[in-house]
Amino acid sequence: NKFKEFEEAVEEEINQVKEEVKEDKKEMNKKFEDLETKFRQLSTTNIIKTEGSVAATKTALRGEALEALRTIPEGSQDYKAVTSTQEKRYGDAHLQHVYQAQLRNRKQRFEETLQQYEADVSRMVNLVYPTAPAEVIKQLSVSNFVDGLTDPEISQLVRLARHKTISEALAQALEIEAAKEAS
């Protein structure tokens, strides 16, 4: 029991650190996007030339963002190369494959509630397919949710119902789970 409490405390601390890292990355990404927007506006209104945009961008960057510029050869540091490098470093497009693998392997964890599992599957589907139409997102969410359920009976019954949304699938899974526990 003490071990379980310790394990839960460690897991909570890990989750807090993960959230802090996510927030820091979001903040850096937001700063970069704001900066990029400002320089695009300036460039398109001819207030400063493209070379000026690059110089101003390089001047405005600090810390890790500035370090990323050192990966671009000196002769090819145009505006597109600078913004592309920052996007690769702070954007999440390159994480698409990671998200896909995580979603493909996502199964309901031991002692994870159906609600927690459903929320995570929904989040992951939206990360993997950010530009997909709503109907596709709904279908993928339901199928991934059902595929990862640990209870084969619940999985089979929910699959046979052919729900249109993950919320419907969750509701039925909760009903089945409650009925099983009551009997």
N, C-alpha and C positions, 0 to 999 in steps of 0.2 A: 504494500500500500504506500509506503514511504517512497519506494522507487517510482511508482506511478505518479505521485505528486511531484517528485523531482523531474520526471520526464515531461510532465505537463508544463511545469515552470520553464524548463529549457525550451520547449516547443513554443511557448508564448513569447519568450525573449527573442527567439529566432524570428518569429513572425513580426515582432515589433521592428527588428533591425531590417527585415525585408521591406516593410512598409516605409521606413525612413529612407532607404536606398531608392525605392520607387519614387517617393516624393522629391528627393534631391534630383533624380534624373528628370522627372516631370518639370521641375523648376528650371533646370538647365535647358531642356528642350524648349520650354516656353520662352526663355530669354533669347535663345537662338532664333526661334520663329519670329519674335518681335523685331529682332535686329535685321533678319532677312527681309521682312516686310518693309521696314523703313528704307533699307537700301534699294529695294526694288522700286519703291515709290520715287525715291530720289533719282534713280537711274532713268526711269521712264519719263520723268518730267524734265530731264536734262539739267537738273540743278547741279549734278556732278557727273563726270564722265565715268565710264566703266572702270578705268584705271583708278579713279578716285574712289569708286565703290570698294574695290579690292583693298586699297590702302586704308580706307576708313574702317572696313571690316576687320582687317588685321590689327589696326590700332585699338579697336573696341574689344577684341577678344582678350580673355585673361585665363590663366591657369591651364587646365587640361585642354580647353578649346584652342588656346594658342599653341600648345604643344602639338596638337594634331596637324597644324599647318606645316610642321617640319617634315611630314611625310610626303609633301608635295614638292617636286623638284622646283627650284627657284625660277626657271624659265617658263614654267607652265602654271603659275599661280594666278590664273584668271578668276573672275568672279564665280563662274560655274564650278571650277575645280575646288575653290575654297568652300562654297556652300555645299557641294557634294561631299566633301570630306567631313564637314560638320554633321551633315545628315547621316552619314554612315556611322559616325561615332555616337551621336545622341538620338538619332531616329530609331524606330523599331522595325523598319522594313526587313533588315537582315535577320531578325528574330523569327520570321515567318516559318522557317523550317523547324525551328525549335518548338514553336507553338504547335505546329502540326504533329510532331512526334509526341509531345505531351498529351495532346488531345487523343491521338490514336491509342495511347497506352493508358489513358485515364480510366480507372476502375474505382468503384466506391470503396473507400477505405474502411478498415475495421473501426467500429464505433462512430463512423461518420453518419450523421443523420441524412435522411433522404433530401431534406431541404438544403443542407450544406452542399451535398453532392450536386444537386440540381443547379444551385447558384454558381458553383465552380464550372460545371459543364457549359452553362450559358455564357459565362465570362470567356471561357476558352474558345468557344465557337466564334464569338464576336472578334476575338483577337486573330484567329486564323483566317476568317473570312470577312474582313472589315467592309468590303465593298459589295458583298453579295446581296442580292435582292432579299427582302424580308421573308418571302415564302421559302427560299432556299435555307435561310438561317433557321427558320422554324423546323423544317424537315431534318436538317443536320443536328439540331439540338435534341430533338426527340430520339433520333436513331442513336446518337452517341450516349444519351442518358440511359436508354434501354440496354444498349450493349454493355455498359459498365456496371449494371446492377449486380450485386453479389448474390442475391437470393434468386436462384433459377426459377422458382415458382412465380415470384413477383415479375421477373423479367419476361417470362413467357406470357403471362396474362396481360401485361401492359403492351407487349408487342402485338398480341392478337387484336387489341382494341384499336390499333392504328390511329392513334391520337394525332391531331393536327398541330398542337402546341406542346411545349415541354411542361407548361403549367397544368394542362389536362393530364399528361402522363404522370406528373408528380402527384396530383390529387388522387388518381387511381392507385398509385403505388402506396400512398399513405393509407388509403382505405383497406387495401389488401393486408398491409403490415399490421394495422390495428385489428383486423379480423383474425389474423393468425395469432396475435398475442392474446386476444380474448378467448380463443378456444384452447 
